[in-house]
Amino acid sequence: MDSLNKSIENHYLKAGLYEDIINRLIKQNIALDNVKRSDISGTDEFHVRGAVVSKELANSIKINGLDVLDVGCGLGGPCRMLADEYKCQTTGIDLSNEYIRTATKLSELVNLKDKTTFIQGNATELPFEDKTFDVVWTQHVQMNIPNKKKFYSEINRVLKTDGYFLFYEILRKENGTINYPMPWASVSNHSFLFKAEEMDKYLIELGLTRELSTDQTQAGIIFFETLVAKLKEFGPPKMGLNVLMGDTTKTKLMNLLTHLKSGELELKSGVYKK
Ligand SMILES: C[S@@+](CC[C@H](N)C(=O)[O-])C[C@H]1O[C@@H](n2cnc3c(N)ncnc32)[C@H](O)[C@@H]1O
């Protein structure tokens, strides 16, 4: 692994993550032989608006029963949701060994290990044959990847003809200094923000067709304002993104909220067809 990816893996590293989640379930008196996806969904969907926005994305195409790859799958919450609610066969790939270990064990915990496979690897060197998947899905990952061209060409390569690429992204909207830490990067040189127009250009050049583009910024701002108010009133939740971001959760979320509100950043989701 090159030094940039090692630093990015370290940024996300939380040793003993699965064990921490188990301890939190025990403290809430949740029986370990009866854990539901909803018991862990506050922490296993590491993006703005969590499980709600993943369902919206899933509903943007007819995804039932399809073979899906989640690039930068994190703890695998979206893969489990797609397997459980849409009968998809899912594969998740992520740079982080600790996230992949946790994703695999969480799927065992909620009895979804037969429908979800998690692999440690780099999004820019996907270890799959050409045209393997009906759907490639990615949420809040490309900000860590400098070589956007390689990222999108790998996605396109492993996607079947007539397949769908679904994305949900944090993108640069206006120029201006960005304050760090952010949820995806402790420092600016681990962050490679680019604009929606640039993403669209890469994908169109690869031959994909844009079918849907949704501005998610306002929904994200409302979500964050509610979350920050709850954090102020009740403190950290028992099973939230604080499990992943620890003591810096509030600073990271406030920095992201500030830039969404002031217009340097935006949230977008959408669908491209091959
Ligand atoms: C903000 S998290 C989002 C996780 C997941 N997509 C979700 O929404 O729950 C970003 C993820 O991208 C992964 N990542 C960053 N760079 C990557 C790369 N080059 N290849 C694969 N995964 C990468 C990180 O390890 C992390 O799990």
The ligand as an SDF file (V2000), in Angstrom:
LIG
                    3D

 27 29  0  0  0  0  0  0  0  0999 V2000
  -16.6670    8.1960    4.6350 C   0  0  0  0  0  0  0  0  0  0  0  0
  -16.3450    6.4940    4.4940 S   0  0  0  0  0  0  0  0  0  0  0  0
  -17.7840    5.9090    3.6260 C   0  0  0  0  0  0  0  0  0  0  0  0
  -18.0030    4.4290    3.8160 C   0  0  0  0  0  0  0  0  0  0  0  0
  -19.2110    3.8520    3.1060 C   0  0  0  0  0  0  0  0  0  0  0  0
  -19.2010    4.1340    1.6850 N   0  0  0  0  0  0  0  0  0  0  0  0
  -20.4760    4.3550    3.7200 C   0  0  0  0  0  0  0  0  0  0  0  0
  -21.0600    5.2790    3.1330 O   0  0  0  0  0  0  0  0  0  0  0  0
  -20.8810    3.8600    4.7690 O   0  0  0  0  0  0  0  0  0  0  0  0
  -15.0870    6.4540    3.2260 C   0  0  0  0  0  0  0  0  0  0  0  0
  -14.5700    5.0500    2.9830 C   0  0  0  0  0  0  0  0  0  0  0  0
  -13.7500    5.0480    1.8040 O   0  0  0  0  0  0  0  0  0  0  0  0
  -12.7070    4.1280    2.0190 C   0  0  0  0  0  0  0  0  0  0  0  0
  -11.6250    4.4310    1.0610 N   0  0  0  0  0  0  0  0  0  0  0  0
  -10.8820    5.5500    0.9730 C   0  0  0  0  0  0  0  0  0  0  0  0
   -9.9900    5.4550   -0.0370 N   0  0  0  0  0  0  0  0  0  0  0  0
  -10.1810    4.2300   -0.6030 C   0  0  0  0  0  0  0  0  0  0  0  0
   -9.5600    3.5310   -1.6750 C   0  0  0  0  0  0  0  0  0  0  0  0
   -8.5490    4.0610   -2.3830 N   0  0  0  0  0  0  0  0  0  0  0  0
  -10.0080    2.2980   -1.9640 N   0  0  0  0  0  0  0  0  0  0  0  0
  -11.0180    1.7220   -1.2600 C   0  0  0  0  0  0  0  0  0  0  0  0
  -11.6300    2.3410   -0.2260 N   0  0  0  0  0  0  0  0  0  0  0  0
  -11.2250    3.5750    0.0940 C   0  0  0  0  0  0  0  0  0  0  0  0
  -12.3320    4.3550    3.4650 C   0  0  0  0  0  0  0  0  0  0  0  0
  -11.5530    3.3120    3.9990 O   0  0  0  0  0  0  0  0  0  0  0  0
  -13.7030    4.5000    4.1020 C   0  0  0  0  0  0  0  0  0  0  0  0
  -14.2180    3.2760    4.5160 O   0  0  0  0  0  0  0  0  0  0  0  0
  1  2  1  0
  2  3  1  0
  2 10  1  0
  3  4  1  0
  4  5  1  0
  5  6  1  0
  5  7  1  0
  7  8  2  0
  7  9  1  0
 10 11  1  0
 11 12  1  0
 11 26  1  0
 12 13  1  0
 13 14  1  0
 13 24  1  0
 14 15  1  0
 14 23  1  0
 15 16  2  0
 16 17  1  0
 17 18  1  0
 17 23  2  0
 18 19  1  0
 18 20  2  0
 20 21  1  0
 21 22  2  0
 22 23  1  0
 24 25  1  0
 24 26  1  0
 26 27  1  0
M  CHG  2   2   1   9  -1
M  END
$$$$
